[in-house]
Amino acid sequence: MSEIKVSHQSTALVLNTETLGIEITAHGETWRSEKTYQPHFYVNDKKIYFHQAGKLEHFSWNTGVGCGIRSVFSGFHLSGKEDTLSFQTVIWIEYATEDIFFELNPLTESEQCIGNFYWPGQMEFRKKTSDWYTVITNRQGLLIPNDWKYDAGKIVFDGQMCSAGAFMPWFGQVRCGAAYIGIVCDPWDAGYQVEHPEQSDYCHVSVRWLPSLGKLSYKRTIKYRFLKNADYNDLCKVYRAYAKENALLVTLKEKAAKNPVVDKFIGSAIVHTGIKTHVSPDSFYYDKEHPEKNDEVIPFAVREAQMRKLKEHGLEKVYLHLDGWGNPGYDNQHPDYLPACEEAGGWEGMRSLSKSMKEMNYIFAIHDQYRDYYFDAKTYDPEFSMISPEGKKPDFCRWAGGWQTYICASQSPLYLRRNFTELFRQGIQLEGTYLDVFTCNEPDECAHPWHTMTRKECLEYRKKCFDFLNANEIIASSEETIDWAVPSLVTAHYSPYSFMVEEKGSMLGVPVPLFNLVYHDCMVVPWMMDADQPEGDYMLYALLNGGAAYLNCEAEGKELEKEIERYRTVAQLQEKVAYSEMVRHEFLDGNYKKQRTVFADGTEVTVDLEAGTYQIHQN
């Protein structure tokens, strides 16, 4: 067996040149590539192994900042002939940190469209015990203990980074205190996969690299840090430091310094309601049995009266998120959503609501959308829809508005500015806006020659939309909390655990607030307040996470009084800890139902999800 070894201080790296397997020793612990793993990639759905290269060379890699091993792969026979594709991998130890970097770098591109690259592979991780667990950032966060009895399943959005499948671009594993975290440094063209079959004694997790417009295109990097005496909290703090170093960690205090509405928002009751519903007969959601339910209009004046009723009940802080305010109705004819719904009172009715919200010192926010591109939109032009590198245009009719495609994100900031210029001209005073799906759905790429766009550029265009709102002192919001958008967002619709939104979410693993352990003091997270749920009273999750509370403005009488009482319980804590880092989360007495969070100001929140109880200890 041929091996190449390099080391620095307490870290050693070994590459097996026959299997391309890796062995890493750090802090006295050894981690190895899983035995059956072989590096590979795809071309036209055909799996190609790295060792199938016609020529493979290994070199030492020594620079002023680190040492490692460089391997060059070339001479692949693709489609029956030798291809131009060649690439190198560099695995190296950084002197300053002893982090290990894995770099995949194209040297010459293929003549064909390249598929995903699967390198580096998963670590050996086999022992049936809860002391060994995998940490993934699927939505708010999950632990998958090795003795977890359920199949880990398929991650939402297939684990693509920069989507709801990975609120943050990292994963890790912990075994009795020894741990590693893998941070994907180029997340826009990356994803990850998890394998933990039902009743198995192992879990595998690894990165994959997506092509950019059909090419490997640029260097891809994942870095691993190895720790001792660590748990998932420590992994989160490693990533928090990384986020700070890379200008992703922008706190609410910093955001409030630029926009005073942020302070006003802290402690608000989150009211999510709408004006017009219209469901197209083409839509997946069209109710054929009760067609009358597909259309509904609630006048702006009714929503205004509901806000005044909340004021009469003594609510000082309310954030109104208004769906369906445009003339076509909710999720219809985007991006041509104007004017304000005429059946509900038109611009005059919307202006009156906006003015009343200002008078009551409430925050008025609207729903908007710049990804779905409806065929019946007035300015729809197929030349500005997204097209894949294979020349395909997506088209479907799931949502309320019927048949649609996606607009290239290069157009999104332009349409947003057009629409908001008219909103401002009409005297609509906004202090918040929710741009749907931007922080839930995966980044897009577009191969149209007029507006070619990489996934990274897609995220930049989405961020431009958020930053336009911020420049106009409008709190920017989107669907879910996500790492790449943290500098531009103040809030989101939610930051849920998997069980709150996915059919089999409760089986995927143990929910943990990984996102909040990194970013709690950077974003306000609203929480659903449903009391009678299989996983416990959702108010307890709001308290545990020091978040905001939704409130149902449609409630009446004692039901409304109960809603307000529960909201106030959450808001009182939120106003105390919103600007504080969540420093620790833990399970108590070996019970996943008993949990505690600790905030930087010394506040501790303990919940018993089974008993439905909570305790708040404040210094």
C-alpha positions in Angstrom: 0.0 0.0 0.0 1.4 3.4 -1.0 0.9 6.3 1.3 1.9 10.0 1.5 2.2 11.5 4.9 2.4 15.2 6.0 2.1 16.6 9.5 2.3 19.8 11.5 2.4 20.0 15.3 -0.5 17.8 16.6 -2.1 17.2 13.2 -1.1 14.5 10.7 -2.6 13.7 7.3 -2.2 10.5 5.3 -3.3 9.9 1.7 -3.6 6.4 0.4 -2.6 6.8 -3.3 -4.3 3.5 -4.3 -7.8 4.1 -2.8 -7.5 7.9 -2.4 -8.7 7.4 1.1 -7.7 9.9 3.8 -6.6 9.5 7.4 -6.4 12.5 9.7 -5.0 12.5 13.3 -5.8 15.5 15.5 -5.7 16.0 19.2 -4.8 12.3 19.6 -7.9 11.1 17.7 -7.9 9.5 14.2 -10.6 10.0 11.6 -10.6 8.0 8.4 -12.5 8.0 5.1 -15.2 5.3 5.0 -13.7 2.2 3.5 -16.2 1.7 0.6 -16.0 5.4 -0.5 -14.3 6.2 -3.8 -14.1 9.8 -5.2 -16.2 10.2 -8.3 -18.2 12.6 -10.5 -20.8 12.4 -13.2 -20.9 13.1 -16.9 -24.3 12.6 -18.6 -25.5 10.5 -15.7 -22.5 8.2 -16.0 -20.4 7.7 -12.8 -16.7 8.4 -13.4 -14.2 7.5 -10.7 -11.2 9.6 -10.0 -8.9 6.6 -10.3 -10.1 6.1 -13.9 -7.9 9.1 -14.9 -5.5 8.1 -17.6 -2.8 10.0 -15.7 -2.6 10.5 -12.0 0.3 12.3 -10.3 0.9 13.2 -6.6 3.1 16.1 -5.4 4.1 17.6 -2.1 2.4 21.0 -1.4 4.5 23.3 0.7 3.8 27.0 1.0 4.4 29.8 3.5 1.1 29.1 5.2 0.7 25.3 5.1 1.8 21.9 3.9 -0.1 19.1 2.2 -0.5 16.9 -0.9 -1.4 17.9 -4.4 -2.9 15.4 -6.9 -3.5 15.9 -10.6 -6.0 13.9 -12.6 -6.2 14.0 -16.4 -6.7 11.7 -19.4 -10.2 10.7 -18.7 -12.0 8.7 -21.4 -15.5 10.2 -21.6 -18.0 9.1 -24.3 -15.4 6.7 -25.8 -12.6 9.2 -26.3 -10.0 11.0 -24.3 -11.5 14.2 -22.9 -9.9 17.6 -22.2 -11.0 17.5 -18.6 -8.3 17.7 -16.0 -8.3 18.9 -12.4 -6.3 18.8 -9.2 -7.0 18.2 -5.6 -5.1 19.8 -2.8 -5.4 18.6 0.8 -3.4 20.7 3.2 -2.9 21.7 6.8 -2.9 25.4 7.6 -0.1 26.3 10.0 -2.0 29.0 11.8 -5.1 27.0 12.8 -4.3 23.3 12.0 -7.5 23.3 9.9 -7.4 20.9 7.0 -8.5 22.3 3.6 -9.8 20.2 0.8 -9.6 22.0 -2.5 -10.9 20.8 -5.9 -9.6 23.0 -8.8 -10.2 22.7 -12.5 -7.2 22.8 -14.7 -8.9 22.3 -18.1 -12.6 22.0 -18.6 -14.4 19.2 -20.3 -15.9 19.4 -23.7 -19.1 18.1 -22.2 -21.5 19.3 -19.5 -20.1 18.0 -16.2 -22.3 16.8 -13.3 -21.8 16.6 -9.5 -18.4 15.9 -7.9 -18.4 13.8 -4.7 -15.2 14.6 -2.9 -14.0 14.4 -0.1 -16.1 11.6 1.0 -17.8 10.5 4.3 -15.9 9.6 7.5 -16.0 6.2 9.1 -18.7 6.6 11.8 -20.0 3.3 13.0 -21.1 2.6 16.6 -24.6 2.2 17.9 -24.8 4.8 20.6 -26.3 8.2 21.2 -22.9 9.5 22.2 -22.0 9.4 18.5 -24.1 11.8 16.4 -24.2 13.7 13.2 -25.0 17.5 13.1 -26.7 18.9 10.1 -28.2 22.4 9.4 -31.4 21.2 7.8 -33.7 24.1 8.7 -33.2 25.2 12.4 -31.0 22.1 12.9 -30.9 18.4 13.6 -28.8 15.8 15.4 -28.9 12.3 14.1 -27.6 9.9 16.9 -26.1 6.7 15.5 -28.7 4.7 17.5 -31.6 6.8 16.0 -34.2 4.2 15.0 -35.6 6.0 11.9 -34.1 6.5 8.4 -32.6 10.0 8.2 -34.5 10.3 4.8 -33.8 12.8 2.1 -33.0 16.3 3.0 -35.4 19.0 1.8 -34.1 20.6 -1.5 -31.9 17.5 -1.7 -29.5 19.1 0.8 -28.5 22.0 -1.5 -26.6 24.7 0.3 -28.1 28.2 0.5 -31.6 26.6 0.7 -33.9 25.5 3.5 -32.0 22.2 3.4 -28.9 24.0 4.8 -29.6 27.2 6.7 -25.8 27.3 7.2 -23.1 25.7 4.9 -21.6 23.2 7.4 -22.1 19.8 9.0 -20.2 17.9 11.7 -19.9 14.7 13.7 -19.3 14.1 17.4 -18.1 10.9 19.0 -17.8 10.9 22.8 -16.4 14.5 22.8 -14.1 14.2 19.8 -15.6 16.2 16.9 -15.1 17.8 13.5 -16.9 20.5 11.6 -16.8 20.7 7.8 -17.4 24.3 6.5 -18.2 24.7 2.9 -16.4 27.8 1.8 -18.1 28.1 -1.6 -21.7 27.1 -0.7 -23.7 28.5 -3.7 -22.7 25.5 -5.9 -22.7 22.8 -3.2 -24.9 20.4 -1.4 -24.6 17.5 1.1 -26.1 14.1 1.6 -26.8 12.0 4.7 -27.2 8.3 5.0 -28.5 6.7 8.1 -30.8 3.7 7.3 -33.5 2.7 9.8 -32.2 0.8 12.8 -28.6 1.1 11.5 -25.5 1.8 13.6 -23.8 4.4 11.5 -24.4 7.8 9.8 -22.6 9.1 6.7 -22.5 12.8 5.7 -20.4 14.4 2.9 -20.3 17.3 0.5 -21.0 17.4 -3.2 -20.0 20.0 -5.7 -22.5 21.1 -8.3 -21.4 22.3 -11.7 -21.7 26.0 -12.5 -23.4 26.4 -15.9 -22.2 22.9 -16.8 -18.5 23.4 -15.8 -16.4 22.9 -12.7 -15.5 26.5 -13.4 -13.6 27.5 -10.2 -11.8 26.2 -7.1 -14.1 24.5 -4.6 -13.1 24.4 -0.9 -14.3 22.8 2.3 -12.3 23.1 5.5 -12.4 20.8 8.4 -11.6 21.7 12.0 -11.1 18.9 14.6 -11.9 19.5 18.2 -11.7 17.6 21.5 -14.1 17.7 24.5 -16.7 19.2 22.2 -20.4 19.0 21.4 -22.8 20.6 18.9 -22.6 23.9 20.8 -18.9 24.1 20.2 -19.4 23.4 16.5 -21.9 26.3 16.3 -19.4 28.6 18.0 -16.6 27.6 15.6 -19.0 28.6 12.7 -20.1 31.8 14.5 -16.4 32.9 14.5 -16.1 31.9 10.8 -19.3 33.9 10.0 -17.9 36.9 11.9 -14.6 36.7 10.1 -16.5 36.6 6.7 -18.8 39.5 7.4 -21.9 37.3 7.7 -22.4 38.0 11.4 -24.2 41.4 11.5 -26.1 41.8 14.8 -29.5 43.4 15.4 -27.8 46.2 17.3 -25.8 47.0 14.2 -29.0 46.9 12.1 -30.9 49.0 14.5 -28.2 51.7 14.3 -29.0 52.0 10.6 -32.7 51.6 10.9 -34.6 52.6 14.0 -37.6 50.5 13.0 -35.6 47.5 14.2 -35.9 48.6 17.8 -39.6 49.2 17.3 -40.0 45.7 15.9 -38.5 43.9 18.9 -41.4 42.6 21.0 -44.1 43.1 18.3 -47.0 40.7 17.9 -46.6 39.2 14.4 -49.9 39.3 12.6 -50.0 37.5 9.3 -53.2 38.0 7.3 -54.4 38.8 3.8 -56.7 40.7 1.4 -57.5 38.8 -1.8 -57.4 35.1 -2.6 -57.8 33.8 -6.2 -57.0 30.2 -7.0 -56.7 29.4 -10.7 -58.5 26.3 -12.0 -55.0 25.2 -13.2 -53.6 25.3 -9.7 -52.8 22.3 -7.6 -54.7 24.0 -4.8 -57.9 24.6 -6.7 -60.9 23.2 -4.8 -63.1 21.5 -7.4 -65.6 20.3 -4.8 -66.2 23.8 -3.3 -65.4 26.3 -6.2 -66.7 29.2 -4.1 -63.7 28.8 -1.7 -61.3 29.7 -4.5 -62.1 33.4 -4.4 -62.3 35.7 -1.3 -61.8 39.4 -0.8 -61.4 41.0 2.6 -61.5 44.9 2.4 -58.6 46.9 3.6 -61.1 48.6 6.0 -61.7 45.3 7.8 -58.0 44.8 8.4 -57.8 48.4 9.6 -60.6 47.8 12.1 -58.9 44.6 13.4 -55.7 46.6 14.0 -57.6 49.2 15.9 -59.2 46.5 18.0 -55.7 45.2 19.0 -54.8 48.8 20.0 -58.0 48.9 22.2 -56.8 45.7 23.9 -53.6 47.5 24.9 -51.1 46.1 22.3 -48.4 48.7 21.8 -46.4 46.8 19.2 -47.8 45.0 16.2 -46.2 44.0 12.9 -48.8 43.4 10.2 -47.7 41.2 7.3 -50.3 41.6 4.5 -50.7 39.0 1.8 -52.8 39.4 -1.3 -52.9 43.2 -1.3 -52.4 43.4 -5.1 -55.2 43.4 -7.7 -54.6 39.9 -9.0 -54.6 38.3 -5.5 -52.1 36.3 -3.5 -49.5 34.4 -5.7 -51.0 35.7 -8.9 -49.5 37.4 -12.0 -46.1 38.3 -10.4 -44.2 40.5 -11.0 -47.1 42.6 -12.3 -49.0 42.7 -9.0 -50.1 46.4 -9.0 -52.4 48.2 -8.5 -53.7 47.7 -4.9 -56.7 45.3 -4.9 -59.6 47.3 -6.3 -62.3 45.1 -4.9 -60.9 45.7 -1.4 -60.8 49.5 -1.7 -57.9 50.1 -4.1 -55.1 52.5 -3.5 -57.4 54.7 -1.3 -58.2 51.7 1.0 -54.6 50.6 1.3 -53.4 54.2 2.0 -56.0 54.5 4.8 -54.7 51.3 6.4 -51.1 52.5 5.9 -51.9 55.8 7.6 -53.7 54.2 10.5 -50.8 51.9 11.1 -48.5 54.9 11.3 -50.9 56.7 13.7 -51.0 53.7 16.0 -47.1 53.3 15.8 -47.6 49.8 14.3 -45.4 48.4 11.6 -47.1 47.9 8.2 -45.4 45.2 6.0 -46.4 43.5 2.7 -45.8 40.3 0.9 -44.1 40.5 -2.5 -42.5 38.0 -4.9 -39.8 38.2 -7.6 -39.0 34.6 -8.5 -42.3 33.1 -9.8 -43.0 34.4 -13.3 -46.6 33.9 -14.3 -47.6 33.4 -17.9 -50.6 35.8 -17.6 -48.5 38.6 -16.1 -49.0 41.8 -18.2 -45.3 42.1 -19.0 -44.4 38.4 -19.2 -41.7 37.8 -21.8 -40.2 34.3 -22.3 -36.9 35.9 -23.2 -36.5 36.9 -19.5 -37.4 33.6 -18.0 -34.7 31.4 -16.5 -33.2 28.7 -18.8 -31.0 25.8 -17.6 -27.6 25.0 -19.2 -29.4 22.1 -20.9 -31.7 24.6 -22.6 -34.8 23.8 -20.4 -37.3 26.2 -19.0 -39.2 25.1 -16.0 -43.0 25.4 -16.2 -45.6 24.3 -13.7 -49.0 25.2 -12.2 -48.7 24.4 -8.5 -49.4 27.8 -6.9 -52.6 29.8 -6.8 -51.9 31.8 -10.0 -51.6 28.8 -12.3 -49.1 28.3 -15.0 -45.7 29.9 -14.5 -42.0 29.6 -14.9 -39.1 31.4 -13.0 -37.9 34.9 -13.9 -34.1 35.2 -14.1 -33.0 36.8 -10.8 -31.0 39.4 -12.8 -34.4 41.0 -13.5 -35.7 40.9 -9.9 -34.1 44.1 -8.5 -35.4 46.0 -11.6 -39.0 44.8 -11.1 -38.8 45.5 -7.4 -37.7 49.1 -8.0 -40.4 49.6 -10.6 -43.1 48.4 -8.2 -41.9 50.1 -5.1 -41.5 53.4 -7.0 -45.3 53.2 -7.6 -46.1 52.2 -4.0 -44.1 55.2 -2.8 -45.9 57.5 -5.3 -49.2 56.3 -4.1 -48.3 57.3 -0.5 -48.1 53.8 0.9 -45.9 54.1 4.0 -44.1 50.8 4.5 -41.8 49.8 7.4 -41.5 46.1 6.4 -41.6 43.9 3.3 -41.4 40.1 2.9 -39.8 38.9 -0.4 -41.1 35.3 -0.7 -39.0 32.2 -1.3 -35.6 34.0 -1.7 -34.3 32.4 1.5 -36.0 29.1 1.2 -35.6 27.9 -2.4 -32.2 27.0 -3.8 -30.2 29.6 -5.8 -30.9 29.5 -9.6 -28.6 29.6 -12.6 -29.5 30.9 -16.0 -27.9 30.2 -19.4 -29.8 32.7 -21.5 -27.2 34.6 -23.5 -28.9 38.0 -22.7 -28.7 37.5 -18.9 -26.4 34.6 -18.1 -26.3 34.1 -14.3 -24.4 31.8 -11.9 -26.0 30.7 -8.6 -23.6 33.0 -6.8 -24.8 35.9 -8.9 -28.4 34.8 -8.2 -27.8 35.3 -4.5 -26.2 38.7 -5.2 -29.3 39.8 -7.1 -31.6 38.5 -4.3 -29.5 40.4 -1.8 -29.8 43.6 -4.0 -33.6 43.4 -3.5 -33.2 43.2 0.3 -30.7 46.1 0.3 -33.0 48.3 -1.7 -35.6 47.9 1.1 -33.0 48.6 3.7 -31.9 51.7 1.9 -35.5 52.9 2.2 -35.7 52.1 5.9 -37.9 49.1 5.3 -37.3 46.0 7.4 -36.3 43.3 4.9 -37.8 39.8 5.4 -38.0 36.6 3.5 -39.3 33.0 4.0 -36.8 31.3 6.2 -33.6 32.4 8.1 -30.6 31.7 6.0 -26.9 32.3 6.4 -26.0 34.2 3.2 -28.8 36.7 3.7 -28.2 37.5 7.4 -26.4 40.8 6.8 -29.5 42.1 4.9 -32.4 40.6 6.8 -34.0 41.6 10.1 -36.6 38.8 10.2 -38.2 36.0 8.3 -41.5 34.2 8.2 -40.0 31.5 10.4 -37.0 29.4 11.2 -38.6 26.1 11.9 -37.5 22.8 13.1 -38.1 20.1 10.4 -41.0 18.5 12.3 -43.0 21.8 12.0 -43.0 21.9 8.2 -42.1 18.5 6.8 -44.3 15.4 6.6 -41.8 13.1 8.3 -39.8 15.9 10.0 -40.2 14.4 13.4 -38.4 11.2 12.3 -35.4 12.8 10.6 -33.5 13.4 13.8 -33.4 15.3 17.1 -34.3 19.0 16.7 -31.7 21.5 18.0 -31.5 25.3 17.5 -28.2 25.3 15.6 -29.1 28.4 13.6 -30.0 30.4 16.8 -26.8 29.2 18.5 -25.0 31.1 15.7 -27.3 33.9 14.8 -29.9 34.5 17.5 -28.7 38.1 18.1 -28.7 38.8 14.4 -32.3 38.1 13.4 -35.8 38.2 15.0 -37.4 34.8 14.5 -41.2 34.5 14.7 -42.7 31.3 16.1 -46.0 29.7 15.5 -48.1 29.5 18.7 -50.2 26.4 18.2 -50.8 24.8 21.6 -52.0 21.3 20.9 -49.3 19.7 18.8 -47.7 16.2 19.0 -44.3 17.7 19.6 -45.6 20.0 22.4 -46.9 23.5 22.8 -45.2 25.6 20.1 -45.1 28.6 22.6 -42.4 26.6 24.5 -40.2 26.7 21.4 -40.7 30.4 21.1 -39.6 30.8 24.7 -36.7 28.4 24.4 -35.4 30.3 21.4 -36.1 33.8 22.8 -38.1 34.6 19.6 -41.2 36.5 18.6 -44.8 35.3 18.6 -47.5 35.1 16.0 -50.9 36.4 16.9 -54.3 35.6 15.2 -56.1 38.9 14.6 -59.3 36.9 13.6 -59.8 35.6 17.1 -62.7 37.0 19.2 -63.6 37.4 22.8 -61.8 35.1 25.3 -59.9 33.4 22.5 -58.3 36.7 21.5 -57.6 37.5 25.2 -55.8 34.1 25.4 -53.8 34.8 22.2 -52.7 38.2 23.6 -51.7 36.7 27.0 -49.6 34.1 25.3 -48.0 36.6 23.0 -47.1 38.9 26.0 -45.4 36.0 27.7 -43.2 35.5 24.7 -42.7 39.2 24.0 -41.5 40.0 27.5 -38.7 37.5 27.2 -37.9 38.5 23.6 -37.5 42.1 24.6 -34.9 41.0 27.2 -32.8 38.7 25.1 -33.3 39.7 21.5 -29.9 41.4 21.4 -28.1 38.6 23.3 -26.2 35.7 21.8 -27.6 32.3 22.6 -24.5 30.8 24.2 -25.7 27.3 25.0 -28.4 24.7 24.4 -28.6 21.4 26.3 -30.9 18.4 26.9 -31.6 17.7 30.6 -31.6 14.3 32.3 -30.9 12.5 29.0 -34.4 13.5 27.8 -34.9 15.2 24.5 -38.2 16.6 25.8 -36.4 18.6 28.5 -34.3 21.4 27.2 -32.5 24.5 28.3 -31.0 27.5 26.5 -28.7 30.1 28.0 -28.2 33.6 26.7 -25.3 36.0 27.0 -27.1 38.2 29.5 -27.4 35.3 31.9 -31.0 34.5 31.1 -31.8 30.7 31.2 -35.0 29.2 29.7 -35.9 25.6 30.7 -38.8 23.8 29.0 -40.5 20.4 29.5 -42.2 19.7 26.3 -43.9 16.6 27.7 -45.3 18.4 30.8 -46.0 21.6 28.9 -44.1 23.7 31.4 -41.4 26.3 31.3 -39.1 28.3 33.7 -37.3 31.5 33.0 -34.4 32.5 35.2 -33.1 36.0 34.7 -30.2 37.7 36.4 
